[in-house]
């Protein structure tokens, strides 16, 4: 290679190899995904994306009112660095800390309309 720019399609396919976006090796990061965008199927799509990056998504659901414009990543266990990795994997999101020792998850991702799933189908 001569250092030429990578075509967009190749960049999208290689994105799961981005070590700054992947869950750290040998670390289980438990995530809950909530669709707050009002766009049907977004929580399932985000779950597949995050699992491809090595996160343990144990639950996904939808907010009933679903009118959020922006994605929020809520940190429950003090690992803001993990939230920053998820933010990079999703390509969007603001970080918020709400300590909650009763939660069974480390992070909650509340999707807004700003999150866009990959253009190509993730699964056949």
Secondary structure, DSSP 8 states (H G I E B T S, - for coil): --S----HHHHHHHGGG-TTTS--TT---EEEEEE-S--TTHHHHHHHHHHHTT-EEEEEEE-SS---SS-EEEESSS-HHHHHHHHHHHT--EEEE---TT-S-SEEEEE-TT----SS-S--
